[in-house]
Amino acid sequence: MSGSATAAVLAFECPLSERARTWLRLEELFARTRVFAARRDSIDHRSALLSLFDIVDTAGRSDLKTDLLQELDRQRSVWGTQLDNPEVAREALAEFLADMDAVIHDLHGQIGKIGQHLRESEWLQAVRQRATSPGGACSFELPMLHSWLQRSEYERRDALKFWLDPLAPLEEAVVLVLRLLRESGQMSAETAHHGNFHRALTSPRPPLLARVEVDTGHAVVPEVSANKYTVNVRFLEHAGHFQSSGRAVVTARSIPFRMALCAL
């Protein structure tokens, strides 16, 4: 589950399938990597490098690229049929389809296993393997990492760009698929009585993602699950302060919230 806050609303995204879970993980990892890579300090560039390995490990599913291409091709066909619709802004749609074609083309052009260029470096592989154990990627354990971290900010940035650029087609595809997924759902006002909400599913397309918005004043977080028949939401509140050892429990209050069920 990912979440973000505005002035008075806390927004959560709850994946309802393994596909959506993987896409959201990759989106967050790419964003995190780019934030760290744009900074100046060596400790941030170290974090960017370790995040790169997280991207490669998350993208390690053999069918990820195929799944993304199939979904984008399907969406391309669906949206392409709207070009003759007089109620659609044709120029904007044509530009969107051109952008989609470019993403599909770039992803098709990504040859070999995702992250193969990182696997071909012996010292990067050593860092990646050490990073799987707590504290294993310390500089004293990895002299090459220590040496790289002592280089100038500009050399480190160039290296990170060199390692990150080959993953850009994957990032673009994930961002586009998630954009289409998020825009597929319309927010509706709901109420969870005694902290629980259930809705029967009638669409032939199962939801892949639930987007939930709740006022921060309610001090609750949603837990969402779904099967092919229903979607279930329950709101948890912490028994005490976050610093306390109290456990999260289903609230007994009725919670108004907004929800969108998103499907492709």
C-alpha positions, 0 to 999 in steps of 0.5 A: 500500500502506498500513501500520500497526504494533502492538507486534510486528506490522506490518500492510499493506493492499495494493489489488488493484484500482484501485477499492480503490486509490482508496478507500484513497487517499481514506480516508488523505487524509480522515484526514490532512486532519482531523488537520491541520484540528483543529490550531491552527497556520497551517502545519497549516491550510495542509497541511489546505487542500492535502490538500483539493485532493488529495481533489478530484483523487483523487475526480475520476474521473467514475464514482467516485460511481456506483461507490460507490452501486452497491456500497452498493446491492448490499451493502444488498440482500445484508445485507437478506436476512439480516433473516429469519435467526434466527441473526442479531442482528436489532436490530443488523442493522437499525441497520446497515442504517439507517446504510447507508441514511443514507449512500446517501441523503446520497451521492445528495444530493450534487449536481454534481461532487465539490469543485465548491464549491472550484472556484468560488473563484478564489483557491482555484483559484489555490492549487490550480494553484500547489500542483501545482509544487514550492514553488509554493504559497508565501505570497509567490506567493499573497497571498490564501493569505498573508492567510488564514493570518494570520487567527485560528485560529477563522476558519481552522477555520471556513473548513476546516469550510465547505470540508470538510463538502460532502465528508462524504457521500463520506467516509462512503461510502468509510469504509463500503465499506472497512469492509465490504471489510475485514470480508469476509476472514478471516486465515489463517496462511501461510508464504512459503518463500524469501520467496515465496508463491502461492495459487490463487484459487477464489472467483468474486469476485476479491479487491480487497484483501490484508491482510498481517500480519508480525512486525516482527522479520522486518524485511521488507515484502510485495509483493502482486500478483494475477490472476484465477487466483492471488495472489502475495506476496513479501517484500522486505528492505532490503540494509543500513539504510534510510539506506543506498543498498542496494536492496530484495531478495527475502529468502531466508528463510522468512517466517511471516505472516497474510493475508486476501483481501477481496472484495465 
